[in-house]
Amino acid sequence: MTSSEVRPGEHMAAEIAEQPDVLAGLVERRPGIAEVADVIAERKPRFALLAARGSSDHAALYAKYLIEVLLGLPAGLVSPSTVTLYGARPDLRDVLLVSVSQSGGSPDLLEVTQAAREQGALTVAASNTPSSPLHSAAELAVDIGAGTEHAVAATKTYSATLLALYLLIDAVRGGKGEDAREIGELARQTLHGAQDGVQRAVDRYRFVDRVITAGRGYSYATALEAALKLAETSYLAARAYSGADLLHGPVAAIDQETAVLAVTGAGRGGAAMHEVLAAVAERGADVLAVGSSAQDVPAALRIPVPQVAEELAPVLEVLPVQRVALGLALARGGDPDRPRGLNKVTKTR
C-alpha cells in the first residue's frame, strides 16, 4: 500500500496500539537506565533542570514533579531562548540537566545541552533516537526505545518518555522499578477497557468548539498533553490548566458550552480535583473524567483506568486521551497523521 493509500489516522492508531509492548520492553531494559542513574546518584547534584519542547516539555514537567517529590531536589524547566537568543551562560556546576527530545533533532535543545555541559552541568539526553546529535552532546543518554514513529502526533514516544524518566528517577533514589513491573499489561487493559468510553466521548464532543483540560500533581502533565493532542489533531481550541489555577479566575469563562476533560486519578492530585470539578459542575460544564478515580467525581462521561502508584498514573491516563483525540479528528473529517502546518521534527532556535 502506498503512502497515498494509507487510511486517515492509520499510523496514529497503530502506534497507540503498540504502547503496551513498548512499555513492557522498556521495563525489561531498566538495568541500562539504572546504570545512568548510578552515575547521577554518585555525582550528587544539588539542583535539576529539564530542557524540552512540545510533548517532551509535558514529559519534562512530569519529571520535575518526580525529582522534587521522590528525590527531594529542587527542579526547574529551562527556557532555551535564554541560551539560544540571549547567550546566557549560567554557572551550572553540580547541576543535573536532562534534555528530553523524542527526535533528538531540535537545534535549541542541542545548543542548551552543549552550553550546559561547558558550564559544568552533568548532562543527560533522553530521546528516541540514539544516533541523534543530542545523544552525542550529552555526557549520559537514555534511549527511550519506542521504535520509529510515523504519525506526526506523538503517542508511543510520549508514554515511553514518561516511563523512561520514571525509571531513571526511581533508580536514582535506589528504587528497582517494582511499581512499573506490570505497566505493559496495565496499558493493555487500559486500551481495551476504554473502548466504549472513548467512542461515547467522540460521539458526544465531535461538534464541540472549546475544550478545557485540567489535572493536578503528576496528572497536570496529562492535562497539558491532552490539550496539545486535541489542538494538533482536531484543531480544537483547547487550553490546559492546573486544577488550582483554573479556580484562580479562568473558571469564570466556563459555561454550559464548555467541555472539560478532567484527569482524576487516585492519590493526592486526584483528590485535589474534587473541589475543581464541583466548581465547574456549578457552572454547567460538560465533564469527561479520565483516571482511576473517574467513577468518584461528577461527570457526564467517565473513562476509568487501572490504579497504579500515583507517580506512574500519567503513563496510563494518557492512553485513552490519545484515542479520544484520534477519534475526534477522524469524526471531524481530519487526518491526524497529517495535521496541517506540522512536521514530525520542529526545529526552533
C-alpha positions as CSV (number, residue, x, y, z in Angstrom):
1,M,0.0,0.0,0.0
2,T,1.5,3.4,-1.0
3,S,1.5,6.4,1.3
4,S,-1.4,7.9,-0.7
5,E,-3.5,4.8,0.1
6,V,-2.9,4.8,3.8
7,R,-6.2,5.4,5.6
8,P,-6.5,8.6,7.7
9,G,-5.2,8.1,11.2
10,E,-3.8,4.7,10.4
11,H,-0.3,5.4,11.7
12,M,-1.6,7.1,14.9
13,A,-4.0,4.2,15.6
14,A,-1.3,1.6,15.1
15,E,1.2,3.5,17.3
16,I,-1.3,3.9,20.1
17,A,-1.9,0.1,20.0
18,E,1.9,-0.6,20.2
19,Q,2.2,1.1,23.5
20,P,1.7,-1.9,25.8
21,D,4.6,-3.7,24.1
22,V,6.8,-0.6,24.0
23,L,6.3,0.0,27.7
24,A,6.9,-3.7,28.7
25,G,10.1,-3.6,26.6
26,L,11.3,-0.5,28.3
27,V,10.8,-2.1,31.8
28,E,13.0,-5.0,30.6
29,R,15.7,-2.6,29.7
30,R,15.6,-0.9,33.1
31,P,19.2,-2.2,34.0
32,G,20.7,0.1,31.3
33,I,18.7,3.1,32.6
34,A,19.9,2.2,36.2
35,E,23.5,2.5,35.1
36,V,22.9,6.1,34.1
37,A,21.1,6.7,37.4
38,D,24.0,5.3,39.3
39,V,26.3,8.0,37.8
40,I,23.8,10.7,38.7
41,A,23.5,9.4,42.3
42,E,27.2,9.3,42.6
43,R,27.6,12.9,41.4
44,K,25.0,14.2,43.9
45,P,23.6,17.1,42.0
46,R,22.2,20.0,44.1
47,F,19.6,21.0,41.6
48,A,18.0,19.7,38.4
49,L,17.0,21.4,35.2
50,L,14.9,20.0,32.3
51,A,15.0,21.2,28.7
52,A,12.3,20.2,26.2
53,R,9.8,21.4,23.7
54,G,6.2,20.3,22.7
55,S,5.1,16.9,24.1
56,S,8.5,16.4,25.5
57,D,8.0,19.6,27.6
58,H,5.0,17.9,29.2
59,A,7.1,14.8,30.0
60,A,9.7,17.2,31.5
61,L,7.1,18.7,33.7
62,Y,6.2,15.2,34.9
63,A,9.9,14.6,35.6
64,K,10.0,17.8,37.6
65,Y,7.4,16.5,39.9
66,L,9.2,13.2,40.2
67,I,12.5,14.9,41.0
68,E,11.1,17.2,43.6
69,V,8.9,14.6,45.3
70,L,10.9,11.4,45.0
71,L,14.5,12.9,45.2
72,G,13.8,15.9,47.3
73,L,15.8,18.1,44.9
74,P,14.6,21.5,43.5
75,A,13.9,21.3,39.8
76,G,13.1,23.7,37.1
77,L,12.2,23.9,33.4
78,V,14.8,25.6,31.1
79,S,13.8,28.5,28.8
80,P,16.0,27.6,25.8
81,S,15.9,31.1,24.4
82,T,17.9,32.5,27.3
83,V,20.8,30.5,25.8
84,T,20.0,30.5,22.1
85,L,18.8,34.1,21.7
86,Y,20.4,35.9,24.6
87,G,23.6,34.0,25.0
88,A,23.2,33.4,28.7
89,R,25.8,31.0,30.3
90,P,24.8,30.5,33.9
91,D,27.1,28.6,36.3
92,L,25.8,25.1,36.3
93,R,28.3,23.3,38.4
94,D,26.7,20.5,40.5
95,V,23.5,20.8,38.4
96,L,21.8,17.9,36.6
97,L,20.5,18.9,33.2
98,V,18.1,16.4,31.5
99,S,17.3,17.2,27.9
100,V,14.1,15.5,26.6
101,S,13.5,15.2,22.9
102,Q,11.8,12.4,21.1
103,S,13.7,13.1,17.9
104,G,16.9,14.4,19.4
105,G,16.9,16.8,16.5
106,S,15.9,20.2,18.0
107,P,18.8,22.7,17.4
108,D,17.8,24.8,20.5
109,L,17.9,21.7,22.8
110,L,21.2,20.7,21.3
111,E,22.7,24.2,22.0
112,V,21.3,24.2,25.5
113,T,22.8,20.8,26.2
114,Q,26.2,21.8,24.8
115,A,26.3,25.1,26.7
116,A,25.2,23.4,30.0
117,R,28.0,20.8,29.7
118,E,30.5,23.5,29.1
119,Q,29.2,25.3,32.2
120,G,29.8,22.3,34.4
121,A,26.4,20.5,34.4
122,L,26.0,16.8,34.4
123,T,24.0,16.4,31.1
124,V,21.7,13.5,30.3
125,A,19.8,13.1,27.0
126,A,16.5,11.2,26.9
127,S,15.4,10.6,23.3
128,N,14.1,8.0,20.9
129,T,17.0,8.4,18.5
130,P,20.3,7.1,19.9
131,S,22.1,8.3,16.8
132,S,20.9,11.9,17.3
133,P,23.2,14.9,17.9
134,L,21.6,15.4,21.3
135,H,22.8,11.9,22.5
136,S,26.3,12.7,21.3
137,A,26.3,16.2,23.0
138,A,25.2,14.9,26.4
139,E,27.6,13.1,28.8
140,L,25.0,10.4,29.5
141,A,22.0,9.2,27.5
142,V,18.8,7.2,27.9
143,D,17.3,5.5,24.9
144,I,13.5,5.6,25.0
145,G,13.4,2.7,22.5
146,A,9.9,3.2,21.2
147,G,10.7,2.4,17.6
148,T,10.1,4.6,14.6
149,E,7.0,6.8,14.9
150,H,5.4,7.8,11.6
151,A,2.4,9.8,12.8
152,V,3.1,13.5,13.4
153,A,1.3,13.4,16.8
154,A,3.5,11.7,19.4
155,T,1.8,8.8,21.1
156,K,4.1,5.9,21.9
157,T,7.2,8.1,22.2
158,Y,5.3,10.3,24.8
159,S,4.3,7.4,27.1
160,A,7.7,5.8,26.7
161,T,9.4,9.0,27.6
162,L,7.3,9.3,30.8
163,L,8.2,5.7,31.8
164,A,11.9,6.1,30.9
165,L,12.0,9.3,33.1
166,Y,10.2,7.5,35.9
167,L,12.6,4.5,35.8
168,L,15.6,6.8,35.7
169,I,14.5,8.9,38.7
170,D,13.3,5.9,40.6
171,A,16.7,4.3,40.1
172,V,18.5,7.5,41.3
173,R,16.7,7.1,44.7
174,G,17.7,3.4,44.8
175,G,14.4,2.0,43.5
176,K,14.1,-1.1,41.5
177,G,11.1,-0.2,39.3
178,E,8.8,-2.5,41.2
179,D,5.7,-0.4,40.7
180,A,6.3,-0.4,37.0
181,R,6.8,-4.1,36.6
182,E,3.3,-4.8,35.1
183,I,2.9,-1.5,33.3
184,G,2.8,-3.1,29.9
185,E,-0.1,-5.4,30.8
186,L,-1.9,-2.5,32.6
187,A,-1.6,-0.4,29.5
188,R,-3.1,-3.2,27.5
189,Q,-6.0,-3.4,30.0
190,T,-6.4,0.4,29.8
191,L,-6.7,0.5,26.0
192,H,-9.1,-2.4,25.9
193,G,-11.3,-1.2,28.8
194,A,-11.5,2.3,27.4
195,Q,-13.0,1.5,24.0
196,D,-16.7,2.1,24.9
197,G,-15.9,5.2,26.8
198,V,-13.8,6.7,24.1
199,Q,-16.5,6.1,21.5
200,R,-19.1,7.8,23.7
201,A,-16.8,10.7,24.2
202,V,-16.2,11.0,20.4
203,D,-19.9,10.9,19.7
204,R,-20.6,13.5,22.4
205,Y,-17.9,16.0,21.7
206,R,-17.4,15.8,17.9
207,F,-19.1,19.2,17.4
208,V,-17.6,21.0,20.4
209,D,-15.5,24.1,19.7
210,R,-13.9,24.7,23.0
211,V,-12.3,22.3,25.5
212,I,-10.6,22.9,28.8
213,T,-8.3,20.2,30.2
214,A,-7.3,20.1,33.9
215,G,-5.3,18.0,36.3
216,R,-3.3,18.3,39.4
217,G,0.0,17.0,40.6
218,Y,1.6,14.4,38.3
219,S,-1.5,14.4,36.2
220,Y,-1.1,18.1,35.3
221,A,1.3,16.8,32.6
222,T,-1.6,14.7,31.2
223,A,-3.9,17.7,31.0
224,L,-1.3,19.6,29.1
225,E,-0.7,16.7,26.7
226,A,-4.4,16.2,26.2
227,A,-4.9,19.9,25.2
228,L,-2.0,19.6,22.7
229,K,-3.3,16.4,21.2
230,L,-6.8,17.8,20.7
231,A,-5.4,21.1,19.2
232,E,-3.0,19.5,16.8
233,T,-5.2,16.6,15.6
234,S,-8.7,18.1,15.7
235,Y,-7.9,21.8,15.5
236,L,-9.9,22.4,18.7
237,A,-9.4,25.5,20.8
238,A,-8.1,23.5,23.8
239,R,-6.5,25.1,26.8
240,A,-4.9,23.2,29.8
241,Y,-4.9,24.4,33.4
242,S,-3.7,23.1,36.6
243,G,-6.8,22.5,38.6
244,A,-5.6,25.0,41.2
245,D,-5.0,27.7,38.5
246,L,-8.4,27.0,37.0
247,L,-10.1,28.2,40.2
248,H,-8.0,31.4,40.2
249,G,-10.0,33.1,37.5
250,P,-10.4,31.0,34.3
251,V,-13.3,29.2,35.8
252,A,-15.4,32.3,35.2
253,A,-15.1,31.5,31.4
254,I,-16.7,28.1,31.8
255,D,-20.3,27.6,31.0
256,Q,-22.7,25.1,29.5
257,E,-21.0,25.3,26.1
258,T,-17.6,24.3,27.6
259,A,-16.3,20.7,27.5
260,V,-13.9,19.9,30.4
261,L,-11.6,16.9,30.2
262,A,-10.6,16.3,33.8
263,V,-7.8,13.9,34.8
264,T,-8.8,12.4,38.1
265,G,-6.6,9.6,39.5
266,A,-6.3,8.1,42.9
267,G,-3.9,9.9,45.2
268,R,-3.4,13.5,46.4
269,G,-3.6,15.1,42.9
270,G,-6.8,13.4,42.1
271,A,-8.3,14.2,45.5
272,A,-7.5,17.9,44.9
273,M,-9.5,17.8,41.7
274,H,-12.8,17.2,43.6
275,E,-13.1,20.9,44.5
276,V,-12.3,21.9,41.0
277,L,-15.0,19.6,39.5
278,A,-17.6,20.8,42.0
279,A,-16.9,24.4,40.8
280,V,-17.1,23.6,37.1
281,A,-20.3,21.5,37.7
282,E,-21.9,24.5,39.3
283,R,-21.3,26.4,36.0
284,G,-22.9,23.7,33.9
285,A,-19.8,22.4,32.2
286,D,-19.9,19.1,30.3
287,V,-17.2,17.0,32.1
288,L,-15.3,14.0,30.8
289,A,-13.4,12.4,33.7
290,V,-10.4,10.2,32.9
291,G,-8.5,8.3,35.5
292,S,-8.6,5.7,38.2
293,S,-11.0,7.7,40.3
294,A,-13.2,8.8,37.4
295,Q,-16.2,7.0,38.9
296,D,-15.9,9.1,42.1
297,V,-16.5,12.6,40.6
298,P,-19.4,14.4,39.0
299,A,-19.1,13.9,35.2
300,A,-21.2,13.4,32.1
301,L,-18.9,10.7,30.9
302,R,-16.2,8.7,32.6
303,I,-13.2,6.7,31.3
304,P,-11.7,4.7,34.2
305,V,-8.1,3.4,34.0
306,P,-6.4,0.8,36.3
307,Q,-5.0,2.2,39.5
308,V,-1.2,2.3,39.9
309,A,1.2,4.2,42.1
310,E,0.2,7.9,41.7
311,E,3.6,8.8,40.3
312,L,3.1,6.3,37.4
313,A,-0.6,7.2,36.7
314,P,0.2,9.6,33.8
315,V,1.6,6.7,31.8
316,L,-1.8,5.1,31.7
317,E,-4.0,8.2,31.8
318,V,-2.8,9.5,28.5
319,L,-3.7,6.4,26.6
320,P,-7.5,6.9,26.4
321,V,-6.9,10.6,25.8
322,Q,-4.9,9.7,22.7
323,R,-7.7,7.6,21.5
324,V,-10.2,10.4,22.1
325,A,-8.0,12.8,20.1
326,L,-7.7,10.3,17.3
327,G,-11.5,9.6,17.2
328,L,-12.4,13.2,17.2
329,A,-10.0,14.1,14.4
330,L,-11.5,11.4,12.2
331,A,-15.1,12.2,13.2
332,R,-14.4,15.9,12.3
333,G,-13.1,14.9,8.8
334,G,-9.4,15.3,9.5
335,D,-6.3,13.1,9.2
336,P,-4.4,13.1,12.5
337,D,-1.4,11.6,10.7
338,R,-1.0,14.7,8.6
339,P,-2.1,17.7,10.6
340,R,-2.0,20.9,8.7
341,G,1.2,23.0,9.1
342,L,3.0,20.5,11.2
343,N,6.1,18.3,10.6
344,K,7.4,15.4,12.7
345,V,10.5,17.3,13.8
346,T,10.1,21.0,14.7
347,K,13.3,22.9,14.6
348,T,13.4,26.1,16.6
349,R,16.2,28.4,17.9
